[in-house]
Every structure is written in C-alpha cells, then in structure tokens.
C-alpha cells in the first residue's frame, strides 16, 4: 500500500466539511456539520426511513493470482461533545475526586478568552490483517471494533488563580464491524467487497435529533485498500475486457479511485466524496482549509478580511481553526501569489480540418 501517496488525500477527505467558511460556531453554515461519510446507528437510520445511512459498501476489482494479498484500512472521525460550565462558587483548588457544582452556559469568558460548546473530533482507524484474495472467496474476513466512552474535564482559572469554569468533553461508546470478501469473477480477476456497519446500540425517542445520533456515528468514513502481488482495476476507465464486470460493482455511499502517481495501481481510496483516479493536493496549498467546495486563494483572502471579533471567535472555537488562522495570517506574499492563476498544463489546439 502506498500510504505516503494516499495520506494527504485521505486527510482532506477526513476533514472535508469539518468547518466551513467563515469558520465560526455562530455561522449558520456551521450549524449542521458532518455531512460526508456519516454512518449512524441502525436504529436511527431506520427511524429516518433510510435517509441517514448506517452502512457503507465498497466493491472494486483486483487482478492477481493465488499469492495476491490485500490490506484494508477503515478510517473515520469520532465526535466529541464539548460543553462549557460555570462554577456556582469559584474555588482556589479542588480535592482529589471532588466535582464542584456547575451550571452549563452557552458562553464563558475567562481572562479575555471566550469558551463555547462545540463538537470536536478525533481520528479513528481500524486495520484488518493482510488477507489472501483467493482465500477470501471461501472464508469471510470479519473484524469487529469498539471504542469506549470517555469523559475529560478541564478546569479554567481566572487571573486570581480561582477555578471559575470547566470544559467537559464527552465521548460516547461506538462499535461496528467490517466484512471483507472476495469473489473470483474471471481468471486472474477478483471482485473485492468491503462492508462497514455501525452496530452501536442507540435508543431513538421522539426527542432524538441528529446531533444525538452523531455522537454515536462514524463521520467522514472512508476505506483505503492496498494490494501485494497484484493490481487494482480502475472503475472509471477499466480495460474493455473488464468494462462489464466493473460496471457491476456496487458501491453504496462511496467511490473507489486509484491513488498515487499516474499509472500506479497498488492503492485505492474509497471516498464518500466523488473523486477521479489519481487525485492530487495542489502543491500551492499551504494546509487544510476544510472546505473543498472553494479554492485556497479565495478562502485565504476571505479569512484575511474577517474582522478582529470574527477572527477572535474563530481562533477560540477550535484548535484546528486557530492553526489555520495563524497559518493564513503569517503566509508570505510569495506563497499567496503561487495560488493565483496556476496553469497545470498546456497543449496546442488541433488545426481545423480543411
């Protein structure tokens, strides 16, 4: 597997839509995040009549023989609910295990910094052992995974050293499974299927909303496949002899494409965002901007024109947003100019037939 080639593209997929311009919690565009590759609990999916998926299926073709081996990685974001609370009575210190009386607030300012509730995320990855492509046709390769619930509390001190507030980060338990199978569809050709399911128990009531379900969901889910002693077949431009078989591949909520240098066929990224074979991150890009529907130059210029109050909210909402703001504000003019008017290739126009 060409991990170096796939890493940047997969990272962009993972954080597509993590935040959208203007990158502030108060922005209407950021009131509904996590719109790509979301696998919610089955019970919630059924309550929504299937409009929210709980499974994702990848099917792709591999050319190989009895010695061909596959590596399969499933990656996603797990959401963390960040809440902010104010101590009813500020204290200088807390005894071990003591939990002070707090009240939740929508906004808390401490030492000139504003703290607000938000949804953060941590990266998750499930790696299956190497699988023999031929043996997978006779035996299902299942992999169950579980990430336990966790709670973290960070106390906030004012200028006098008293504890006046708390940030609480809660992560719900999530679990799922991955099924990988292979079917010989032609001499020297296998169809590989990877099915991901969110099996997290979740009770749905009349008061349940999408944010509740998201805390038990897999967000930005995607699959990375690698092959040894074999090669993947492009589903977008298959050779004529495999066109019919490629057309029969069923992909649900995801699009598998070849990744790496043009012509390499050892790695596939199955992405919840539509891509073409051999996608590339623009070399002029200075870093993640989380909004793939725009281009780096426009977003960078827009960030620079935010007001001081808007920049303050952006920097205090999330560490990734703060790093993006700092990177943009310190960007050299030469770097910004590289984003402007880039031509990828030129070719002469064909002469009109006379």
N, C-alpha and C positions, 0 to 999 in steps of 0.2 A: 504493500500500500504506500502510495506517495503522499505521506502525511504532510510534508512541507508544502506541497502544492495545494492541498485541499484546505489547510488550516485557515488561511486568510479568507477564502471564500466561505467556508463553513462558519467562521466567526461573524462574518457580515450577515449570513442567514440567521444565525442565532440571535443577533441583536437588532434585526430589522423591525422597526416599529417599537423598540424599547422606549424611546421618547421621540416625539415629533416636534419640529419647529412650531412654536417658539420655545420649546424645552422648559416649560414651567408647569407645575402641578395645577395652577389656576387656569391654564389654557384649555379651551373647550376640546381641542384636538387630543389632549392627553387624558380626557375623562374615560375613554374606552381604549385601553391598550391591549397588547397581546392578541393580535388578530390573525397571526400566521402560525400554522402548525400546532394549533391547540387541540390536545386530546383530553377531554373532560371525563369525569366518571361516567360509567354506563348509565346509571340511574338518571343523571341529569340529561344526558343525551336523549334518552327515551322520553323524559318529561318535555323536552323541546321538540319532539317529533323528528329527531334526527338532524335538526338544523345545526346542532353542535356535535362534532364528531367525537367518538371515543376510540376509534381505531384508525390506523394508517397502514396502507399496504403498498409495498414496492415490488415490482416484478421487472427483471432485466435478464439479458441473455449473456452467457459466458461461453466462449469457445475454449475447449480443453479436452483432457483425457482423464484416465483413472488417477493420475497424480495431481490433478488440479485442486488447489486448496483456496478457501475463501476466508477472509477476515471481515467481521461485521461489527460496526460500532453504531450505537444509537445515542444521540445527544439531544439534550433539551434543557430548558430553564425551569427551575422550581421557584415558585413565587414565595416571597416572604412579606407578611403584613407588618408594616411599621406603624405603630401607634405612638402618640405623644401624650404625656400626662403631666399634670402639675401637682406637686405635693401640697396637701391641705395645710400642713405645718412644716416649713423648712427646718432641716436639722443639720447639725455640723457633721455628724457621722452616724453610720448605721452599724448595729451589732450584727455579727455573723448570722445569716439566715433571716434577718429582720426585713419585713416588707412594709414600707411606710404607706400611710393612707394617701391615695392619689385620686384625682379626677381627670378623665380624658378631656383633652382640649383640641380644637381644630388648629390652633396656632399658639406657639410659645416662644417668646423672645428671651434669650439669656445671653448677657454680655454682648449685645449687638447682633447676635445671630438668631435667625428665625428657624424654628423647627416645626415641621408639618407632617401629618400622616402621609404615607406613600406606600407603594408596592415596589419592593426591591426584588432582586432575583439572584440566584446562584446557579452555576453551571453544573450539570449532571452528565455523566457518561456511563453507559453500560457496554462492556466489551465482551463479545462472545468468543469462546476458544476457536482456534482455526478449525474449519470444517472441510472435510473432503467432499468435493462437489458431487462425485458419483455416489458416495455412501449416503449423502443426504437424501437421495431418492428412495432409500429403503428405510430410513430412520429419521423421524422428526427431531430437530435440534431445538429444544425449548430452553428458555432462560427466564427465570422469574427474578424480579428485583424489588427492593423495598428501601425507602429512605424514611427514617423515623422522624417523629415530631420533635421539635426543639424550641425552647424559649430562651431568649437572651435579653438582659436588661442592662441598659447603660444610663448611669445617673449623671445629671447635669448640675454643675456647681456655678453659683453666681460669683461676683467679684469679691465677696466676703468669705468665700470658701464654703458657703452653706449649700446643701443639696436642695434644689428648688424644683427640679423636674426629672423626668425619666423618659427614655426612649425604649420601647419594648418591641422586640422583633419576634414574631411567632411564625413558625413553620409547621404546617400540618404534615402528618404522615401520608405518603403516597406510595402506591405499589402498582406493578404492572407486569406484563410478560411479553416476551419476544419469541416468535416462532419462525424458524428458518427451514425452508425445504428446497429441494432441487429436483427437477424433472428433466430427464433426457428427452429432448424433442426432435433431435436429429443426430446422426453420427457426428460426434465431436462438438455437439451444441447442447447446453443445459439452460433451462429456464429456472432462475433462482427467485424465490419469493420470500420476503421478509414482512411479517405481520406484527405490528405493535398494538398492544391493548392496554388501556388504563383500567385496572381492576380495583381501584381504590374504593372501599366502601363509603357510601355517601347517602345520607337520608335527605330526600327532597321534600320540602313543605311548600305551602302557599307563599311563604315569606322568602323563600330561597331566591337569590338573584345570581347574576353571572359572576360577580366578584366572589361570592361564597364558593362557587364551583371552581373558579380559577385557582384558589388556594390549594385545591386538590387535583389540579390538572398538570399536564405536561405541556409547556409552552415552547414555541419555536422548534418543535420536534423535527429532526431530520436523521437520515441514515447515511453512513459512509461505508462503502464496500471496497475491499481490496482483493486482488487475486494473485496467486502464485502459480507459475507454470500454466498460464492461460491468459486470456484477454477478454475484456468486455466488448460487447457489440453496441454501437450507437443506435439508440431507438429513434433518433431524429433523422439519421441518414444511414440506415442499415444497407449492407450489400444486397443487391437484387435477390439473391438466392435465399436471404433471410427476411425479406420485407414482410411476408405474410405472417411469419412467426412473431416478428417484432410488433406488428400491429395487434396481435392477440394478447400482448402483455397488458395486464390490468393494474393500473396504478390509481390508488384512491387517496386524494389529498396530497399528492407528492409527484415530483417529476425527476426521474433519474437522468443525469447527464455525465458525460466523461469529463474528468478533471485532470489538469496537468498541462504539459506542453503539447502543442498540436501534434496529433499522431499517436500519443501515448494512450494505452488502453488498459492500464492496470488499476485504475481507481475510478469509482463512480460516487457522485454525491446525489443523493435522492432528497430533493429540496421541496419544502412547501411553497416556495416562490418559483415561478416559471423562469428557467434559465435556458441558455443554449449550451451546447457542448463547448468545453474549454473556456468557461467564464474567467475573467481576469479582473483583479482590482486595479484601477487606474494608477500608474506609477506616480502621478502627480498628487494623489490623495495623501493628506498628512495624517489621517487617522479616521476612526469611526465617527460618523455623524448620525447614524441610526435611522436615517430617512432616505431609503433608496429610491423614492419617487422623485427626488430632486438631485441636483448635481452639486458637487463640492463647492464650486465657486459661488453659486447663488447662496447656498446655506451659510458659507463663511462670511460673505458680505452682509447677510441678514443678521447674523449673530453680532457682528461688529456694530450694527446700527441699533441694537437694543438699548433701552435707557438704563441708567445706573440701577434703578429699582428692579427692572426686569432681569438684569444680569445678577443682581444680588439674590433674587429668588431662584434663578437658575442654578447658581453655584451652591446654594444651600439645600437644594432639593435632593441631590443625589451625587455620589462621588464621581460617577461616570460623566454626568453633565458638567460638574465642576472641572474635571480634567479636560473636557472638550472645550470649555470656555477659555481656560488658561492657554491651551494649545493654540486656539484661534487668535486670541489677543496678542500672543507673542510671535505669531507667524511672520517671518521675514517677507518683505515685499516681493523678493525674488520667488519665494515659494508660491505666493498667491498668483503671481503672473504666469507661473507654469500651468495653472489650471485654465487659463484663458486662451481660447482659440486653438486648442490642440488638434492637429491632424494626425490620424492614425496611419493612413496610407493614401497614396496617390497612384492612379493608373491612367494611362492615356485613353481618351474616348475612341471608340471604334469609328473608323471612317464610314460614312453612309454609303450604302451600296449604290452604284451608279447604274 
